[in-house]
Amino acid sequence: MKKNKIIILFFISLVVAVMTFARPYRISGDCMEPAIMDGHLYFLNKITPHLRQYQIGDIVVFTHEGKPWISRIVASENHTIQIIEGNIVVNGTALDNMGIYRNWSGWNHGIHAIDKPIKIPTDHVFVLSDNLSAKHDDSRVFGPIPNSSILGVMW
């Protein structure tokens, strides 16, 4: 009987530890398809910001105007992002050459989607939805987001 209590206590402790660093998160919407599918359950890794800086390609959940949003980081602090001949270019390198190209043909949606270079401020990132054909709001509409608004990285 004592062995069963120890096993149960171990599993409860394990669940609490995992929930401290990773939280189940159900996605609602098609803004990140096909990488993240509507209605599917994923894990939000809340420890990443304590281990490393956010990186281009990270899919993050962040708060904007009190609501959670999900998008992919395409440029981080002190990077310059622009569009050249239909390609999103970060510090002179096209995103499709970085292996993270998505359907970003609708780049020109929103007030921050301009052909002039945009320099990302310190402690901010520039995020885009993978499925831009649906005209989802992201940094093209509300500009670079502060790192402090990021809740975690999707697993």
N, C-alpha and C positions, 0 to 999 in steps of 0.2 A: 504494500500500500504506500509506503514512504517513497519508493522508487517512482511510482506513478505521479505523486505530487511534485517530485523534483523534475520529472520530464515536463509536466504541465507548466511549472514555474519557468523552466528553461524556454519553452516555446512562447510563453507570454512575454518574457524578457526580450526574446529575439524579435517578436512582432513590434514591441515598443521601440527597440533600437532601430529597426528598419524604418518605421514610421517617422522617426526623428529626422532621418536623412533622405528618405524617399517616400513620397506620398502618391497614392493612386489618384489618377486624374482622367476623367472622361472628357473626350473632345466633342464639342458641338460645333458643327460647321465644316465647310469644305475648303477653307482658306489654305490649308497645308497639304491638300491631296496632290500627289499620291503618297507622299512620305508619311503623313499622319492622316488617318482615315476618320471621317465623321462617325461618332458613336462608339468608337473603340476606346478601350481602357489602356492607358499608358502610365508610366511612373514619372513623377516630377522629382528630379534629383536636386535636393536643396543644399547639398554640401559642396557642389562644384565651385561656387564663388569663393569658398574658403581654401580651396586647393590650387586653383589656377585662375588666370584671367579668362574672360569670355573670349571665344574664338570665332572667326568667320566660319559659318556652317552650323554653329550651334542653333538648335531650335529651342527657343525660350518662351516661357510664360511670364508675362509681366502685367502690371496694372496700369491702366490708362483711364482717367476720369472715373476711378472707383470700380472699374470692371476688369476682369482678366482677359488678356489677349494672347494669342500665340503667333509667333513669326520666326523667321530665320535671320540670324545676324549675318549681314553682308559687308559691314564695315565697322571697325571699332575706333576708339579714341585716336585722334590725330591722323587718321586715314583720310584720304580724299576719294570721294566717290563721284562718278559722272557717267553719262551715257555718251558713247562714241559709236557712230554708225550702227545704232540699234543694240549695242552690247553694253552691259553694265561693267564698268571698269573701276577697280579699286587700286589706287597707287600705281596706275599704269598697266595692271594685269586684268584681263577680262575674266569675269567670274567663271565662265565655262571652261577656261584653262585651269581653274582651281578645282575642277571636278564637282562643282555645286550648281551647275546651270539648271534652271527650272524654266517653266513657261512664263518668262518675264517679258513677254512681248508688249504687255500693257503698261510699261514703265511710266508713261506720261500721264497717269492718273494722279491728281492731287497737286497741291500748291508747292510741294518740295521736290516734285519730279521735274527738274529743270535740266537743260543741257549744259549749264555752267557747273564747274566743279563745286562740290559741297565738302567743306572740311568738318570732320566730326569733332565736337568739343571733348575735352578731357572728361573722363568718367561717363561717357555716353556711347551708345552704339546706334547704328542705322539698321533697321529691320525691314524685311519684305516678306509678304506672304508668298508661298510657292505658287499658288494658283492665282496669278494676277488677272487672268481672264475674267474672273468674277468681280473685279474691282473692289477688293477688300481694303479697308483702311489699314495703313501701316505707316512707316516713316515718310512715305510719299505724301501723306496727308498731315500728320502731326509732327513731322521732323524727327531728329535723333531723340532717343529715349535715354533717361538717366539710368545708369547701372543699378542705382538704389531701387528702381521700380521693378527689377527682375526678381521673380519669385523662385526660379530655378530652371534647369535644363531638362528637356524631355529625354527619357530613355525609351 
